[in-house]
Structure formats: structure tokens, C-alpha cells
Amino acid sequence: MKRLAFVLLAGIVLSACSNYTLEKAKERGDVVEGPGGPLNVEQLDEFAQKGKLAGNLRIIRFDDEGRPDIADLSSGDEGIRYQYDPHDGRKSETLCKGGARRNNPLPA
């Protein structure tokens, strides 16, 4: 009985660690890609139009099991900071100091 209680408690704690849901992403106005299709993609254009003005954008990709991969973009005078936090915990960060907006998709 104690083992079952421990397993249930561990499951609750672990599920609380990844509590970023599709509903929360919609509520925040994040750009979302997932099984239900894209949401709030107009936020990408708005972010791109701000240029060097300070701005933030969160892009979330939910896999088929509902686990989020989170990308945060922050623009400012120094460039665009990209922070990536996948559901597997391998976080990364980089700073892009230059770039150009493309209106056409990249070639395949």
C-alpha cells in the first residue's frame, strides 16, 4: 500500500513539473504548433515588424502526447536572443546579431 501511495505521489509531482498546457499557451497568445494545427501565427509577423525594438515572442510545439517544446525569442539592440527548452530538458540559448526577414519559404 505504501508503494502504491509513493508511485501516485511521484506521478503527481512529475506531472506538475510540465504544466505548460495548450490552454495556457492560447491564453497567453503564444504561437502554437501541435496536433490541432497552428495558432496565433500572426504574432510572428508582429514580432518581425518590431525590428530592433524590444519585443518578446514565445513559440510552443506540442507533440502528440501534449509535451511542450518552448522557444522564447527576445529582440533588442544587441540582436535576437533565442532560448530553447525542449520537454527532454536539454536547454540551449544563442544570440543572433544580424539577419534578414524572408517573405518566401526556404527551398526544400
PyMOL commands that set and color helices and strands:
alter all, ss='L'
color gray80, all
select helices_A, chain A and resi 2-17+22-28+42-49
alter helices_A, ss='H'
color red, helices_A
select strands_A, chain A and resi 31-33+55-62+68-76+79-85+92-96
alter strands_A, ss='S'
color yellow, strands_A
deselect
rebuild
show_as cartoon
